[in-house]
Amino acid sequence: MKAVVQRVTRASVTVGGEQISAIGRGICVLLGISMEDSQKEVEHMVRKILNLRVFEDESGKHWSKSVMDKEYEVLCVSQFTLQCVLKGNKPDFHLAMPTEQAESFYNSFLEQLRKSYRPELIRDGKFGAYMQVHIQNDGPVTIELESPAPGAASSDPKQLSKLEKQQQRKEKTRAKGPSESSKERNAPRKEDRSASSGAEGDVSSEREP
């Protein structure tokens, strides 16, 4: 499942010249459903969307508050084209969930969203309709979200954080170069240096680092 989340001052959906949905300050979510999506992906995406910190706090600090913290509105629009794969220059949508399945799946996503937030603050477009979506992006701020691929190694945030820290430690170690102990192991012994100097005398000392 993919989503494009835009922070907006206002957004609306028009079908056949008639406005069917509109919100003020909040977020507009364009949602693309894939053939492999399940309830697990729904729960993941709802959690991410509602907790995404794209608003400032009371002191003006950016990236501090979510749409739920601010009690702003959410406009959702189903957009299968997010599941596009290009074949040359032609879009191909075979990865998108078929319409007859996607509609009920999209409705379950909306139901979960309303259950997790305030139902009266959730708006949506018209599934399967030819829509004009009017978005006044605030910033602009646009965030792309994607649910973990089925069978991914781990979707546990704590485990992912642990793996990230391990990777950071490895990168720091590489950046520092060889450790002191490895330098000691690789350095020639004192007696070896003395033996190798032979008749050259002080010349060997000049070659030492």
N, C-alpha and C positions, 0 to 999 in steps of 0.2 A: 504494500500500500504506500502510495506517495501523496504528499500534501505540500502545497505552496501556501504559506501563511503570510498575509500582508497586514501590517498595522495601518489602520485607516481612520480618517476623520469622519468619513461616511462612505457607504456603499449601497448599491441597490441592484435588483434584477428586474429586467423588463422582458415580457414575452408578448409578441404580437402587438407591440405598441402600448401595452398596459403594464404598469409597474406592479409586481406581485409581492416583492419583499424589499425592505429597506432597513438599514441600521445607521446609528450615529457613530460615535467614537467606539472603537473596538478592533476586531480582526475579521478579515475575510479569508475563508479557507477554501481553496480549490482542491478537490479530492479525487485521486485516481485509484481505482480498485483493480487489482490484478486477479488472475485466475486462481492463484495459490493462496489468496488471503482467507483467513479464518477469524473466529471470534477473538483469538489471541492477538491478532494484528489490530482489530478494532479497539480492544482495551488499551493496547500500547499507544495507538495514535491519539485516542481521546485523552489519555493522561498527558501526553507530550503537548498537545495543542492547548489544553487548559492551564498547564503549568509553565508554558513558554514565557520567559521574562523579557518582554519587549517594551515595557512601559517604565516610566520614571516613578520614583517614590515621592513622598510629600516634600522632601528637601531638594528635589530636582535631580537626584542621582539616577543616571540612566541604567537600563537593563536590570531593574530591581523588582519589578512587579509584573504579575501575570494578569490576564484578562479577568480571572476570577478574583484576584486581589482588588482590582479596581472596579469590579462589578460592571464591566462594559459588555457590549453586545457581540454576538458572533453570527456571521453570515456564512453558511456553507453552500457550496455549489459543486455538484458532481461533474467531474471533467475527465472522461476516459482518455483524452489525448495525452494526459500525463504518462500513460503507459506506452507511449510511442517508441518504436524502434525504426530507425531510418534504414531503408534499402536504397542505397544511393542517395537521391534527394527526395524519395517518396516516403511519406510516413506510413508505417505499418502498425496496426493495433491488435495483433493476434495475442499479445500478452494481457490485454484488458479482459476483465470478466464479461461474459456474454450478457446482453441487456436483460434477458429474462431472469437471470440470477442476480445481476448487479443491483436491480431496483430494490429487491427485498433486503439485500446486504446493506445498501446505502441507508435504507430506512432503519435498520438495526443499529447502524452507526449513529444516526441522529437520535435514536431512542437512548443509546448509551450516553451520548453527549448531554442530553437533557436530564438524564438521571443523575449525572455527575455534577451538574451545574444547576442553574435556574432556568427552567423550561421557557419562561416568558422572554428570556434574553437570547434565545436561539432562533434564528431565521434560516430559511433555505430557499433555493431556487425551485425549478420544476424539473424533475428528473426526465431525461430524454427529450426535453423541449429545446428548440432553437432559441437561445437566450442572448440578450445583451446584458453584460455585467459591467456596471459602472462603478469604478473603484477610485476613490481619492486617497492614494497612498500617502501616508504620513511619514515623512523622513527624506527619501523613501526607505522603508524597512520591509524587506522580503526575506523570509526564511524557508528553506527547503527541508522537509522532513521525510524520512523513509523508515518504515518498520523493518526490524531485523529480518534477514532472509531466513526462510524455514530451514531448520537444521544448522543454524549458525552455532559456532562454538559456545557462545554464552551471550545471553541477553540480560543477565543479572548485573545491574549497575555497580554493585559492590565488587563483583568479580572483574568487571571491565576496568574499574578504577584501579584494582590491584595490578592487573596486567599492564595498564598504562604506566603505573609507578615503576614497575620492574623494567619496562622499556626505557623510561627516563634515566634510571640508574645505569643501565647498560650504555646509553648514549653519553652520559657524563664520564663514565669510566674510559670510553674510547677517546673522548675529547682530551682527557688528561694525559693520555699516552701510557707507556709501560709503567707499572707500579714500581716502587722502590725495591721491593723484594725481587722482582724480575730483573731489575737493573743490576742488583748485586749478583744474581745467578749468572748473568751474561758477562759481567766484568771479569777480566783475567785476574788470576790470583797474584799476590804480591811477588811470590817467589818466581812465577812465570815471567813477570815483567823484568825482574832482575836478571834472570837467566838469558832472556832474549836480548838484553842490552849489549852483552859481550864487550867487544873492544870499542863499541861506538860511544861508550861513556854517556855524556849528557844528551846525546842526540835522541836517545829513546824517550827521555823525559819531555822533550819538545813535542813528541808525537802524541803524548797523552792529552786527553781532552781537558 
